[in-house]
Amino acid sequence: MPSSLFILAQTVNVTWYLLPLAMIISLVYSASRFELPDRILRRAIWLFLQIIGFMGIVFAVLWVLSYKM
């Protein structure tokens, strides 16, 4: 049983951890800045989209730069 968990841990791509991490960071940051729950959620969603968008742009730039390497 432990060997199957080890194999599963090796096959999971680390980049999938970026989505929940960005979501948690944006939610905690927004909760520390605002008091109203509606405003916290709206700001957290907007910040999450900005983080994911920025990471996507950086990924695209790095992918283009390393295309023929």
PyMOL Python script that loads the backbone (N, CA, C, O; Angstrom):
from pymol import cmd

cmd.read_pdbstr("""\
ATOM      1  N   MET A   1       0.815  -1.209   0.000  1.00  0.00           N
ATOM      2  CA  MET A   1       0.000   0.000   0.000  1.00  0.00           C
ATOM      3  C   MET A   1       0.855   1.270   0.000  1.00  0.00           C
ATOM      4  O   MET A   1       0.566   2.185  -0.770  1.00  0.00           O
ATOM      5  N   PRO A   2       1.897   1.361   0.834  1.00  0.00           N
ATOM      6  CA  PRO A   2       2.705   2.582   0.806  1.00  0.00           C
ATOM      7  C   PRO A   2       3.398   2.802  -0.535  1.00  0.00           C
ATOM      8  O   PRO A   2       3.613   3.948  -0.931  1.00  0.00           O
ATOM      9  N   SER A   3       3.752   1.731  -1.239  1.00  0.00           N
ATOM     10  CA  SER A   3       4.420   1.922  -2.530  1.00  0.00           C
ATOM     11  C   SER A   3       3.478   2.528  -3.565  1.00  0.00           C
ATOM     12  O   SER A   3       3.914   3.304  -4.415  1.00  0.00           O
ATOM     13  N   SER A   4       2.179   2.180  -3.503  1.00  0.00           N
ATOM     14  CA  SER A   4       1.234   2.766  -4.450  1.00  0.00           C
ATOM     15  C   SER A   4       1.022   4.257  -4.177  1.00  0.00           C
ATOM     16  O   SER A   4       0.835   5.031  -5.116  1.00  0.00           O
ATOM     17  N   LEU A   5       1.050   4.667  -2.914  1.00  0.00           N
ATOM     18  CA  LEU A   5       0.951   6.087  -2.589  1.00  0.00           C
ATOM     19  C   LEU A   5       2.181   6.844  -3.070  1.00  0.00           C
ATOM     20  O   LEU A   5       2.081   7.989  -3.512  1.00  0.00           O
ATOM     21  N   PHE A   6       3.338   6.200  -2.982  1.00  0.00           N
ATOM     22  CA  PHE A   6       4.571   6.822  -3.450  1.00  0.00           C
ATOM     23  C   PHE A   6       4.532   7.008  -4.964  1.00  0.00           C
ATOM     24  O   PHE A   6       4.964   8.043  -5.471  1.00  0.00           O
ATOM     25  N   ILE A   7       4.017   6.016  -5.689  1.00  0.00           N
ATOM     26  CA  ILE A   7       3.906   6.119  -7.142  1.00  0.00           C
ATOM     27  C   ILE A   7       2.903   7.214  -7.520  1.00  0.00           C
ATOM     28  O   ILE A   7       3.139   7.980  -8.454  1.00  0.00           O
ATOM     29  N   LEU A   8       1.797   7.285  -6.800  1.00  0.00           N
ATOM     30  CA  LEU A   8       0.800   8.324  -7.057  1.00  0.00           C
ATOM     31  C   LEU A   8       1.382   9.708  -6.808  1.00  0.00           C
ATOM     32  O   LEU A   8       1.116  10.635  -7.574  1.00  0.00           O
ATOM     33  N   ALA A   9       2.163   9.860  -5.762  1.00  0.00           N
ATOM     34  CA  ALA A   9       2.767  11.155  -5.449  1.00  0.00           C
ATOM     35  C   ALA A   9       3.765  11.573  -6.527  1.00  0.00           C
ATOM     36  O   ALA A   9       3.944  12.765  -6.774  1.00  0.00           O
ATOM     37  N   GLN A  10       4.404  10.618  -7.159  1.00  0.00           N
ATOM     38  CA  GLN A  10       5.362  10.955  -8.209  1.00  0.00           C
ATOM     39  C   GLN A  10       4.675  11.355  -9.512  1.00  0.00           C
ATOM     40  O   GLN A  10       5.240  12.117 -10.296  1.00  0.00           O
ATOM     41  N   THR A  11       3.476  10.855  -9.752  1.00  0.00           N
ATOM     42  CA  THR A  11       2.808  11.141 -11.018  1.00  0.00           C
ATOM     43  C   THR A  11       2.008  12.437 -11.001  1.00  0.00           C
ATOM     44  O   THR A  11       1.668  12.950 -12.066  1.00  0.00           O
ATOM     45  N   VAL A  12       1.700  12.978  -9.837  1.00  0.00           N
ATOM     46  CA  VAL A  12       0.935  14.216  -9.756  1.00  0.00           C
ATOM     47  C   VAL A  12       1.841  15.388 -10.126  1.00  0.00           C
ATOM     48  O   VAL A  12       2.936  15.529  -9.582  1.00  0.00           O
ATOM     49  N   ASN A  13       1.382  16.220 -11.046  1.00  0.00           N
ATOM     50  CA  ASN A  13       2.160  17.369 -11.482  1.00  0.00           C
ATOM     51  C   ASN A  13       2.067  18.477 -10.429  1.00  0.00           C
ATOM     52  O   ASN A  13       0.988  18.764  -9.911  1.00  0.00           O
ATOM     53  N   VAL A  14       3.187  19.080 -10.125  1.00  0.00           N
ATOM     54  CA  VAL A  14       3.258  20.089  -9.076  1.00  0.00           C
ATOM     55  C   VAL A  14       2.490  21.351  -9.451  1.00  0.00           C
ATOM     56  O   VAL A  14       2.046  22.087  -8.569  1.00  0.00           O
ATOM     57  N   THR A  15       2.329  21.610 -10.731  1.00  0.00           N
ATOM     58  CA  THR A  15       1.640  22.837 -11.144  1.00  0.00           C
ATOM     59  C   THR A  15       0.165  22.843 -10.748  1.00  0.00           C
ATOM     60  O   THR A  15      -0.439  23.914 -10.687  1.00  0.00           O
ATOM     61  N   TRP A  16      -0.429  21.690 -10.479  1.00  0.00           N
ATOM     62  CA  TRP A  16      -1.826  21.659 -10.042  1.00  0.00           C
ATOM     63  C   TRP A  16      -1.990  22.261  -8.659  1.00  0.00           C
ATOM     64  O   TRP A  16      -3.105  22.624  -8.283  1.00  0.00           O
ATOM     65  N   TYR A  17      -0.917  22.378  -7.893  1.00  0.00           N
ATOM     66  CA  TYR A  17      -0.987  23.003  -6.581  1.00  0.00           C
ATOM     67  C   TYR A  17      -1.077  24.521  -6.672  1.00  0.00           C
ATOM     68  O   TYR A  17      -1.399  25.179  -5.683  1.00  0.00           O
ATOM     69  N   LEU A  18      -0.797  25.087  -7.844  1.00  0.00           N
ATOM     70  CA  LEU A  18      -0.828  26.540  -8.004  1.00  0.00           C
ATOM     71  C   LEU A  18      -2.247  27.102  -7.920  1.00  0.00           C
ATOM     72  O   LEU A  18      -2.443  28.204  -7.407  1.00  0.00           O
ATOM     73  N   LEU A  19      -3.224  26.366  -8.413  1.00  0.00           N
ATOM     74  CA  LEU A  19      -4.601  26.864  -8.387  1.00  0.00           C
ATOM     75  C   LEU A  19      -5.144  27.021  -6.965  1.00  0.00           C
ATOM     76  O   LEU A  19      -5.612  28.109  -6.626  1.00  0.00           O
ATOM     77  N   PRO A  20      -5.105  25.984  -6.115  1.00  0.00           N
ATOM     78  CA  PRO A  20      -5.599  26.201  -4.747  1.00  0.00           C
ATOM     79  C   PRO A  20      -4.729  27.172  -3.958  1.00  0.00           C
ATOM     80  O   PRO A  20      -5.232  27.905  -3.107  1.00  0.00           O
ATOM     81  N   LEU A  21      -3.430  27.182  -4.236  1.00  0.00           N
ATOM     82  CA  LEU A  21      -2.550  28.119  -3.543  1.00  0.00           C
ATOM     83  C   LEU A  21      -2.898  29.562  -3.896  1.00  0.00           C
ATOM     84  O   LEU A  21      -2.953  30.417  -3.011  1.00  0.00           O
ATOM     85  N   ALA A  22      -3.132  29.841  -5.162  1.00  0.00           N
ATOM     86  CA  ALA A  22      -3.528  31.191  -5.577  1.00  0.00           C
ATOM     87  C   ALA A  22      -4.886  31.557  -4.996  1.00  0.00           C
ATOM     88  O   ALA A  22      -5.107  32.710  -4.623  1.00  0.00           O
ATOM     89  N   MET A  23      -5.796  30.594  -4.913  1.00  0.00           N
ATOM     90  CA  MET A  23      -7.118  30.857  -4.356  1.00  0.00           C
ATOM     91  C   MET A  23      -7.024  31.193  -2.860  1.00  0.00           C
ATOM     92  O   MET A  23      -7.675  32.124  -2.385  1.00  0.00           O
ATOM     93  N   ILE A  24      -6.227  30.444  -2.141  1.00  0.00           N
ATOM     94  CA  ILE A  24      -6.084  30.683  -0.696  1.00  0.00           C
ATOM     95  C   ILE A  24      -5.385  32.011  -0.439  1.00  0.00           C
ATOM     96  O   ILE A  24      -5.787  32.763   0.449  1.00  0.00           O
ATOM     97  N   ILE A  25      -4.349  32.301  -1.207  1.00  0.00           N
ATOM     98  CA  ILE A  25      -3.633  33.566  -1.029  1.00  0.00           C
ATOM     99  C   ILE A  25      -4.553  34.750  -1.284  1.00  0.00           C
ATOM    100  O   ILE A  25      -4.557  35.710  -0.514  1.00  0.00           O
ATOM    101  N   SER A  26      -5.332  34.690  -2.357  1.00  0.00           N
ATOM    102  CA  SER A  26      -6.220  35.810  -2.668  1.00  0.00           C
ATOM    103  C   SER A  26      -7.332  35.953  -1.639  1.00  0.00           C
ATOM    104  O   SER A  26      -7.726  37.073  -1.313  1.00  0.00           O
ATOM    105  N   LEU A  27      -7.844  34.846  -1.123  1.00  0.00           N
ATOM    106  CA  LEU A  27      -8.901  34.913  -0.119  1.00  0.00           C
ATOM    107  C   LEU A  27      -8.382  35.474   1.207  1.00  0.00           C
ATOM    108  O   LEU A  27      -9.037  36.319   1.817  1.00  0.00           O
ATOM    109  N   VAL A  28      -7.231  35.020   1.651  1.00  0.00           N
ATOM    110  CA  VAL A  28      -6.665  35.516   2.917  1.00  0.00           C
ATOM    111  C   VAL A  28      -6.278  36.981   2.794  1.00  0.00           C
ATOM    112  O   VAL A  28      -6.527  37.767   3.708  1.00  0.00           O
ATOM    113  N   TYR A  29      -5.670  37.358   1.670  1.00  0.00           N
ATOM    114  CA  TYR A  29      -5.281  38.751   1.485  1.00  0.00           C
ATOM    115  C   TYR A  29      -6.508  39.657   1.459  1.00  0.00           C
ATOM    116  O   TYR A  29      -6.508  40.724   2.072  1.00  0.00           O
ATOM    117  N   SER A  30      -7.549  39.236   0.754  1.00  0.00           N
ATOM    118  CA  SER A  30      -8.761  40.056   0.678  1.00  0.00           C
ATOM    119  C   SER A  30      -9.475  40.128   2.023  1.00  0.00           C
ATOM    120  O   SER A  30     -10.037  41.168   2.369  1.00  0.00           O
ATOM    121  N   ALA A  31      -9.460  39.045   2.777  1.00  0.00           N
ATOM    122  CA  ALA A  31     -10.104  39.046   4.093  1.00  0.00           C
ATOM    123  C   ALA A  31      -9.363  39.944   5.072  1.00  0.00           C
ATOM    124  O   ALA A  31      -9.968  40.482   5.999  1.00  0.00           O
ATOM    125  N   SER A  32      -8.074  40.110   4.877  1.00  0.00           N
ATOM    126  CA  SER A  32      -7.322  40.985   5.774  1.00  0.00           C
ATOM    127  C   SER A  32      -7.491  42.465   5.410  1.00  0.00           C
ATOM    128  O   SER A  32      -7.183  43.343   6.217  1.00  0.00           O
ATOM    129  N   ARG A  33      -7.979  42.739   4.195  1.00  0.00           N
ATOM    130  CA  ARG A  33      -8.130  44.124   3.757  1.00  0.00           C
ATOM    131  C   ARG A  33      -9.549  44.667   3.894  1.00  0.00           C
ATOM    132  O   ARG A  33      -9.734  45.864   4.110  1.00  0.00           O
ATOM    133  N   PHE A  34     -10.558  43.794   3.772  1.00  0.00           N
ATOM    134  CA  PHE A  34     -11.944  44.232   3.763  1.00  0.00           C
ATOM    135  C   PHE A  34     -12.736  43.524   4.853  1.00  0.00           C
ATOM    136  O   PHE A  34     -12.315  42.486   5.362  1.00  0.00           O
ATOM    137  N   GLU A  35     -13.895  44.096   5.212  1.00  0.00           N
ATOM    138  CA  GLU A  35     -14.722  43.523   6.276  1.00  0.00           C
ATOM    139  C   GLU A  35     -16.006  42.892   5.760  1.00  0.00           C
ATOM    140  O   GLU A  35     -16.465  41.901   6.328  1.00  0.00           O
ATOM    141  N   LEU A  36     -16.593  43.428   4.717  1.00  0.00           N
ATOM    142  CA  LEU A  36     -17.857  42.907   4.209  1.00  0.00           C
ATOM    143  C   LEU A  36     -17.623  41.616   3.408  1.00  0.00           C
ATOM    144  O   LEU A  36     -16.764  41.587   2.527  1.00  0.00           O
ATOM    145  N   PRO A  37     -18.375  40.558   3.707  1.00  0.00           N
ATOM    146  CA  PRO A  37     -18.159  39.274   3.015  1.00  0.00           C
ATOM    147  C   PRO A  37     -18.341  39.361   1.497  1.00  0.00           C
ATOM    148  O   PRO A  37     -17.616  38.706   0.749  1.00  0.00           O
ATOM    149  N   ASP A  38     -19.289  40.151   1.047  1.00  0.00           N
ATOM    150  CA  ASP A  38     -19.497  40.286  -0.389  1.00  0.00           C
ATOM    151  C   ASP A  38     -18.282  40.917  -1.064  1.00  0.00           C
ATOM    152  O   ASP A  38     -17.838  40.471  -2.122  1.00  0.00           O
ATOM    153  N   ARG A  39     -17.766  41.937  -0.444  1.00  0.00           N
ATOM    154  CA  ARG A  39     -16.584  42.615  -0.998  1.00  0.00           C
ATOM    155  C   ARG A  39     -15.353  41.711  -0.926  1.00  0.00           C
ATOM    156  O   ARG A  39     -14.522  41.730  -1.834  1.00  0.00           O
ATOM    157  N   ILE A  40     -15.229  40.926   0.135  1.00  0.00           N
ATOM    158  CA  ILE A  40     -14.102  39.995   0.262  1.00  0.00           C
ATOM    159  C   ILE A  40     -14.129  38.994  -0.887  1.00  0.00           C
ATOM    160  O   ILE A  40     -13.103  38.751  -1.522  1.00  0.00           O
ATOM    161  N   LEU A  41     -15.282  38.418  -1.156  1.00  0.00           N
ATOM    162  CA  LEU A  41     -15.375  37.415  -2.220  1.00  0.00           C
ATOM    163  C   LEU A  41     -15.135  38.019  -3.600  1.00  0.00           C
ATOM    164  O   LEU A  41     -14.439  37.427  -4.425  1.00  0.00           O
ATOM    165  N   ARG A  42     -15.709  39.196  -3.855  1.00  0.00           N
ATOM    166  CA  ARG A  42     -15.491  39.833  -5.158  1.00  0.00           C
ATOM    167  C   ARG A  42     -14.023  40.163  -5.369  1.00  0.00           C
ATOM    168  O   ARG A  42     -13.476  39.921  -6.445  1.00  0.00           O
ATOM    169  N   ARG A  43     -13.389  40.710  -4.351  1.00  0.00           N
ATOM    170  CA  ARG A  43     -11.974  41.075  -4.455  1.00  0.00           C
ATOM    171  C   ARG A  43     -11.094  39.825  -4.549  1.00  0.00           C
ATOM    172  O   ARG A  43     -10.098  39.824  -5.272  1.00  0.00           O
ATOM    173  N   ALA A  44     -11.453  38.765  -3.826  1.00  0.00           N
ATOM    174  CA  ALA A  44     -10.670  37.532  -3.874  1.00  0.00           C
ATOM    175  C   ALA A  44     -10.754  36.886  -5.259  1.00  0.00           C
ATOM    176  O   ALA A  44      -9.754  36.381  -5.768  1.00  0.00           O
ATOM    177  N   ILE A  45     -11.928  36.902  -5.861  1.00  0.00           N
ATOM    178  CA  ILE A  45     -12.069  36.341  -7.203  1.00  0.00           C
ATOM    179  C   ILE A  45     -11.262  37.155  -8.210  1.00  0.00           C
ATOM    180  O   ILE A  45     -10.574  36.592  -9.062  1.00  0.00           O
ATOM    181  N   TRP A  46     -11.346  38.464  -8.110  1.00  0.00           N
ATOM    182  CA  TRP A  46     -10.589  39.328  -9.021  1.00  0.00           C
ATOM    183  C   TRP A  46      -9.084  39.129  -8.852  1.00  0.00           C
ATOM    184  O   TRP A  46      -8.353  39.053  -9.839  1.00  0.00           O
ATOM    185  N   LEU A  47      -8.623  39.044  -7.615  1.00  0.00           N
ATOM    186  CA  LEU A  47      -7.197  38.837  -7.358  1.00  0.00           C
ATOM    187  C   LEU A  47      -6.752  37.456  -7.840  1.00  0.00           C
ATOM    188  O   LEU A  47      -5.658  37.314  -8.384  1.00  0.00           O
ATOM    189  N   PHE A  48      -7.586  36.448  -7.645  1.00  0.00           N
ATOM    190  CA  PHE A  48      -7.282  35.097  -8.130  1.00  0.00           C
ATOM    191  C   PHE A  48      -7.116  35.108  -9.646  1.00  0.00           C
ATOM    192  O   PHE A  48      -6.176  34.510 -10.168  1.00  0.00           O
ATOM    193  N   LEU A  49      -8.011  35.776 -10.352  1.00  0.00           N
ATOM    194  CA  LEU A  49      -7.905  35.843 -11.811  1.00  0.00           C
ATOM    195  C   LEU A  49      -6.656  36.605 -12.250  1.00  0.00           C
ATOM    196  O   LEU A  49      -6.034  36.253 -13.252  1.00  0.00           O
ATOM    197  N   GLN A  50      -6.291  37.639 -11.511  1.00  0.00           N
ATOM    198  CA  GLN A  50      -5.068  38.374 -11.833  1.00  0.00           C
ATOM    199  C   GLN A  50      -3.831  37.504 -11.631  1.00  0.00           C
ATOM    200  O   GLN A  50      -2.919  37.515 -12.457  1.00  0.00           O
ATOM    201  N   ILE A  51      -3.801  36.754 -10.537  1.00  0.00           N
ATOM    202  CA  ILE A  51      -2.651  35.876 -10.265  1.00  0.00           C
ATOM    203  C   ILE A  51      -2.528  34.806 -11.344  1.00  0.00           C
ATOM    204  O   ILE A  51      -1.442  34.577 -11.875  1.00  0.00           O
ATOM    205  N   ILE A  52      -3.646  34.151 -11.669  1.00  0.00           N
ATOM    206  CA  ILE A  52      -3.621  33.101 -12.689  1.00  0.00           C
ATOM    207  C   ILE A  52      -3.263  33.688 -14.056  1.00  0.00           C
ATOM    208  O   ILE A  52      -2.512  33.070 -14.811  1.00  0.00           O
ATOM    209  N   GLY A  53      -3.784  34.861 -14.379  1.00  0.00           N
ATOM    210  CA  GLY A  53      -3.454  35.513 -15.643  1.00  0.00           C
ATOM    211  C   GLY A  53      -1.978  35.860 -15.740  1.00  0.00           C
ATOM    212  O   GLY A  53      -1.349  35.642 -16.775  1.00  0.00           O
ATOM    213  N   PHE A  54      -1.428  36.399 -14.665  1.00  0.00           N
ATOM    214  CA  PHE A  54      -0.006  36.738 -14.661  1.00  0.00           C
ATOM    215  C   PHE A  54       0.855  35.487 -14.805  1.00  0.00           C
ATOM    216  O   PHE A  54       1.834  35.492 -15.551  1.00  0.00           O
ATOM    217  N   MET A  55       0.498  34.415 -14.095  1.00  0.00           N
ATOM    218  CA  MET A  55       1.255  33.165 -14.223  1.00  0.00           C
ATOM    219  C   MET A  55       1.135  32.598 -15.636  1.00  0.00           C
ATOM    220  O   MET A  55       2.092  32.030 -16.163  1.00  0.00           O
ATOM    221  N   GLY A  56      -0.040  32.753 -16.251  1.00  0.00           N
ATOM    222  CA  GLY A  56      -0.206  32.293 -17.629  1.00  0.00           C
ATOM    223  C   GLY A  56       0.649  33.074 -18.606  1.00  0.00           C
ATOM    224  O   GLY A  56       1.230  32.498 -19.526  1.00  0.00           O
ATOM    225  N   ILE A  57       0.731  34.387 -18.413  1.00  0.00           N
ATOM    226  CA  ILE A  57       1.568  35.220 -19.282  1.00  0.00           C
ATOM    227  C   ILE A  57       3.040  34.858 -19.124  1.00  0.00           C
ATOM    228  O   ILE A  57       3.763  34.746 -20.114  1.00  0.00           O
ATOM    229  N   VAL A  58       3.484  34.673 -17.881  1.00  0.00           N
ATOM    230  CA  VAL A  58       4.876  34.289 -17.640  1.00  0.00           C
ATOM    231  C   VAL A  58       5.163  32.925 -18.271  1.00  0.00           C
ATOM    232  O   VAL A  58       6.216  32.736 -18.881  1.00  0.00           O
ATOM    233  N   PHE A  59       4.235  31.977 -18.129  1.00  0.00           N
ATOM    234  CA  PHE A  59       4.411  30.665 -18.738  1.00  0.00           C
ATOM    235  C   PHE A  59       4.517  30.777 -20.252  1.00  0.00           C
ATOM    236  O   PHE A  59       5.373  30.136 -20.862  1.00  0.00           O
ATOM    237  N   ALA A  60       3.651  31.588 -20.867  1.00  0.00           N
ATOM    238  CA  ALA A  60       3.673  31.737 -22.314  1.00  0.00           C
ATOM    239  C   ALA A  60       4.984  32.360 -22.791  1.00  0.00           C
ATOM    240  O   ALA A  60       5.549  31.923 -23.794  1.00  0.00           O
ATOM    241  N   VAL A  61       5.467  33.372 -22.084  1.00  0.00           N
ATOM    242  CA  VAL A  61       6.735  34.009 -22.458  1.00  0.00           C
ATOM    243  C   VAL A  61       7.885  33.013 -22.339  1.00  0.00           C
ATOM    244  O   VAL A  61       8.727  32.929 -23.233  1.00  0.00           O
ATOM    245  N   LEU A  62       7.926  32.260 -21.245  1.00  0.00           N
ATOM    246  CA  LEU A  62       8.996  31.277 -21.084  1.00  0.00           C
ATOM    247  C   LEU A  62       8.898  30.159 -22.112  1.00  0.00           C
ATOM    248  O   LEU A  62       9.917  29.650 -22.580  1.00  0.00           O
ATOM    249  N   TRP A  63       7.683  29.779 -22.461  1.00  0.00           N
ATOM    250  CA  TRP A  63       7.498  28.729 -23.467  1.00  0.00           C
ATOM    251  C   TRP A  63       7.978  29.206 -24.838  1.00  0.00           C
ATOM    252  O   TRP A  63       8.621  28.451 -25.567  1.00  0.00           O
ATOM    253  N   VAL A  64       7.667  30.459 -25.191  1.00  0.00           N
ATOM    254  CA  VAL A  64       8.115  31.003 -26.480  1.00  0.00           C
ATOM    255  C   VAL A  64       9.630  31.133 -26.500  1.00  0.00           C
ATOM    256  O   VAL A  64      10.265  30.823 -27.508  1.00  0.00           O
ATOM    257  N   LEU A  65      10.214  31.588 -25.402  1.00  0.00           N
ATOM    258  CA  LEU A  65      11.672  31.762 -25.360  1.00  0.00           C
ATOM    259  C   LEU A  65      12.413  30.433 -25.427  1.00  0.00           C
ATOM    260  O   LEU A  65      13.533  30.381 -25.934  1.00  0.00           O
ATOM    261  N   SER A  66      11.819  29.373 -24.931  1.00  0.00           N
ATOM    262  CA  SER A  66      12.507  28.082 -24.919  1.00  0.00           C
ATOM    263  C   SER A  66      11.993  27.126 -26.001  1.00  0.00           C
ATOM    264  O   SER A  66      12.215  25.918 -25.905  1.00  0.00           O
ATOM    265  N   TYR A  67      11.326  27.633 -27.004  1.00  0.00           N
ATOM    266  CA  TYR A  67      10.684  26.784 -27.996  1.00  0.00           C
ATOM    267  C   TYR A  67      11.682  25.954 -28.800  1.00  0.00           C
ATOM    268  O   TYR A  67      11.470  24.752 -28.954  1.00  0.00           O
ATOM    269  N   LYS A  68      12.737  26.529 -29.306  1.00  0.00           N
ATOM    270  CA  LYS A  68      13.705  25.807 -30.143  1.00  0.00           C
ATOM    271  C   LYS A  68      15.009  25.506 -29.411  1.00  0.00           C
ATOM    272  O   LYS A  68      16.049  25.365 -30.054  1.00  0.00           O
ATOM    273  N   MET A  69      14.980  25.407 -28.121  1.00  0.00           N
ATOM    274  CA  MET A  69      16.223  25.125 -27.381  1.00  0.00           C
ATOM    275  C   MET A  69      16.542  23.669 -27.403  1.00  0.00           C
ATOM    276  O   MET A  69      17.548  23.249 -26.833  1.00  0.00           O
TER     277      MET A  69
END
""", "prot")
cmd.dss("prot")
cmd.show_as("cartoon", "prot")
cmd.util.cbc("prot")
cmd.orient("prot")
